[in-house]
């Protein structure tokens, strides 16, 4: 893991990404199928998945947080952006921006899950 020194604070890679959903059961089933894994933690208000050492938490939407894009986009690295977009679109996700190749040679796509949350897919430069 690479760490970044920011003043007196050392920042490590993200350890947990939260998506807020209205229907926790439906979101849990959808992400379980897409990730090929069951949650590692379950509670009445949330479930957590382990995605290559990073937690993906689905949390019931409440008065503080609602589903939907709001300026922050977590990007998940995949081997093939186009194949992942095609597969996940078949299961209710939709392309929001992209897929496209950017100036660094990476292939990116922002997507919305069926619950309104925005996430990104990133394919490293070949």
C-alpha positions in Angstrom: 0.0 0.0 0.0 1.3 3.4 -0.9 0.8 6.2 1.7 0.8 9.9 1.1 2.1 12.4 3.5 -0.2 15.4 3.8 1.2 17.8 6.4 1.2 15.9 9.7 -1.3 13.3 8.4 -0.4 10.1 6.5 -3.2 9.1 4.1 -3.5 5.5 3.1 -5.7 4.2 0.3 -9.4 4.2 1.0 -10.4 1.5 3.4 -14.2 1.8 3.1 -16.6 3.1 0.5 -20.2 3.7 1.5 -23.2 3.5 -0.8 -26.6 4.5 0.6 -29.7 2.6 -0.6 -33.4 2.6 0.1 -33.8 -1.2 -0.2 -30.9 -2.9 1.6 -32.1 -6.4 0.7 -32.3 -5.7 -3.0 -28.9 -3.9 -3.0 -27.3 -6.7 -1.0 -28.6 -9.3 -3.5 -27.5 -7.2 -6.5 -24.0 -6.5 -5.2 -23.6 -10.1 -4.0 -24.3 -11.3 -7.6 -22.0 -8.7 -9.2 -19.1 -9.3 -6.8 -19.6 -13.1 -6.6 -19.4 -12.8 -2.8 -21.6 -12.7 0.3 -21.3 -9.8 2.7 -18.7 -10.3 5.5 -20.7 -8.3 8.0 -24.5 -7.9 8.3 -26.4 -5.5 10.6 -30.0 -4.2 10.4 -28.8 -0.9 8.9 -25.9 -2.1 6.7 -23.9 -4.9 5.1 -20.2 -4.9 4.3 -18.4 -6.7 1.5 -14.6 -7.2 1.2 -13.5 -6.1 -2.2 -9.8 -6.9 -2.5 -9.1 -5.7 1.0 -11.3 -2.6 0.8 -14.7 -2.5 2.5 -17.8 -1.7 0.4 -20.6 -0.8 2.8 -24.2 -0.7 1.8 -26.1 1.4 4.3 -29.8 2.2 4.6 -30.5 5.7 3.4 -31.5 8.1 6.2 -32.0 11.8 6.9 -28.3 12.3 6.6 -27.4 10.4 3.5 -29.4 9.5 0.4 -28.4 7.5 -2.7 -27.2 9.3 -5.8 -24.2 11.1 -7.3 -23.0 14.0 -5.2 -19.5 14.8 -6.5 -17.4 11.9 -5.2 -16.8 8.9 -7.4 -15.0 5.8 -6.1 -13.2 4.0 -8.9 -12.8 0.3 -8.8 -10.0 -1.3 -10.8 -11.1 -4.0 -13.2 -9.3 -6.0 -16.0 -11.7 -4.9 -18.8 -13.9 -1.9 -18.4 -16.0 -2.6 -21.5 -16.7 -6.2 -20.5 -17.6 -5.1 -17.0 -19.9 -2.3 -18.2 -21.7 -4.7 -20.6 -22.2 -7.3 -17.9 -23.3 -4.9 -15.2 -25.6 -3.1 -17.6 -27.4 -6.4 -18.2 -28.1 -6.5 -14.5 -29.6 -3.0 -14.1 -26.6 -0.6 -13.8 -26.3 2.1 -16.4 -23.4 4.1 -17.9 -23.3 7.6 -16.6 -20.1 8.9 -18.3 -18.0 6.9 -20.7 -16.6 4.4 -21.2 -13.7 6.3 -22.6 -9.9 6.3 -22.7 -8.3 9.3 -21.0 -4.9 11.0 -21.6 -3.1 8.7 -19.2 -4.1 5.6 -21.3 -6.5 4.4 -18.6 -10.0 3.3 -19.7 -12.7 4.7 -17.4 -16.5 4.6 -17.0 -18.7 6.2 -14.4 -21.8 4.1 -13.8 -25.0 4.2 -11.7 -26.1 1.2 -9.8 -29.8 0.3 -9.8 -30.2 2.2 -6.5 -28.9 5.5 -7.8 -25.3 5.5 -6.6 -22.4 6.6 -8.7 -19.3 4.5 -9.0 -16.4 4.3 -11.4 -14.6 1.5 -13.2 -10.9 1.9 -14.1 -8.8 -0.2 -16.4 -5.1 0.5 -16.1 -3.2 1.4 -19.2 -2.2 -1.6 -21.3 
